[in-house]
Amino acid sequence: MDWLLHNLPFYSHVRQTRPLEPLKFGGKLDLLGLIDKYSPEFSHGAMALFHPLYFTGHFQTVAAALKTFENIDQVYYKRLVLDCSGGGEAAVDFRVEPWSPEDPQPTYVPPNQTRKLQPRYRFFTPSELQQLSSEDAKPMMIILHGLTGGSHEAYVRGLVNTIATKYSFEVCVLNSRGCSESCITTPQLYNGAWTDDIRDLVKKLRGLYPNRKLYLVGISLGASIAANYLGQEGSDCEIECAAVLGNPWDLCNSSYHLNRSLIGHYIYGSKLCQSLVKLVANNLETLKKDPYMAKLYAEKLNKVERLEEFDQYFTAPMFGFNTSYEYYRYGTSSNRLPQIRTPLLAISASDDPIVGQESLPYREIEANPFTVLVESSKGGHIAWFDAKGDRWYQDPLCRFFSAYHNEIAMSNLRPDLASVTLPHRNKFKGDRYVDATVRDY
């Protein structure tokens, strides 16, 4: 029966992997009950009619890549340039109310960030930055995007618009270095295990908004970063509740899966690699300030054709790894699932052609009472287009966060840890990324 439901032509079936010992909060509520009450689309056995034209994971994924949804979810952002503790800058886009077309075009551009922003973007001016902090207790969501995406992506804008307008959350998006028209200021990129920038952002937000509850959503590679961060922080984490969508839980397995098929090898992997090469080319003068990497760029940049090759020649040596697969093994976020002490909702699609199903961490989810996995039979990679062409997960996910905030966080309900068995903390070497040997510049 499970096989039949998973293979109905236009219907998506939900399979839920739950902790063996559900965690309650204040002796009253648990994540499963919260899902069943407020987001039944994610309940075990739930079904949804998906778009009849996108009836495979490939069609869903291609549609997500091609459909920009420019006429909907037109989010307005103001950008904060975040000084990172290890050097360099990151661009953080805060969702703001739309400004009037009659408003004068601002001329302020921060030092080092000279690339022209997209429409509906502006930088915070120095005077606006001085007034950015607040004592309010509004819920605030942080979003981490995919491999070379940014706050402009349709899957980000849709989530930002829904959670802000329907559920009154404040929202910001952390752009990976060099993404979304940001300029790289040190010869360093990012990867799925690099969590220092999100750590710096959370610290910055906690200083600006001491009374706000912080929530986190990671998407695709951003999901890997989010899960690694949550595991590294453990019980010290400042995040109230989190979700990860389309997470490549095992980077090694995802690489094998991607290159196993012709379409994965020659289309998905090639396109992802091209996007990374373009990002490097746009910031090459700064990146070449590392002489060792400058030699690699000169020799390899115009020759790489696959994502794994890019990670082999550039990502791995830049971050102190010997090979791409050494980085993949270290960066695999399922390694840190046992350490997570933040309520986490993971959403994946069985037919995801980029991540694959084989690496979904069923056992780790069952062992950790803080985690729940929602696996849909259809959806592709960060697509999930339903019969109306909307993203199936978008509103239910926002409802889940709103319910968690109102019923658990604002009621100060604490997890009943005495009633569950927590997984042991991993003892593998180099649990924090800072233990790795990062290149000196």
Buried (B, 14 or more C-beta within 10 A) or exposed (E): EEEEBBEBEBBBBBBBBBBEBBBBBEEEBBBBBBBBBBBEBBBBEBBBEBBEEBBEBBBBBBBBBEEEBEEEBEBBBBBBBBEBEEEBBBBBBBBBEEBEEEEEEEEEEBEEBEBEBEEBBBBBBEEBBEEEEEEEEEBBBBBBBBBBBBBBBBBBBBBBBBBBEEBEBBBBBBBBBBBBBBBBBBBBBBBBBBBBBBBBBBEBBEEBBEEBBBBBBBBBBBBBBBBBBBBBBBEEBBBBBBBBBBBBBBBBBBBBBBBEBEEBBEBBBBEBBBBBBEBBEBBBEBBBEBEEBBEBBEEBBEEBBBBBBBBBBBBBBBBBBEEBBBBBBBBBBBBBBBBBBBBBBBBBBBBBBBBBBEBBBEEBBBBBBBBBBBBBBBBBBBBBBBEEEBBBBBBBBBBBBBBBBEBBBEEEBEBBEEEBEBBEEEEEEEBEBEEBEBEEE
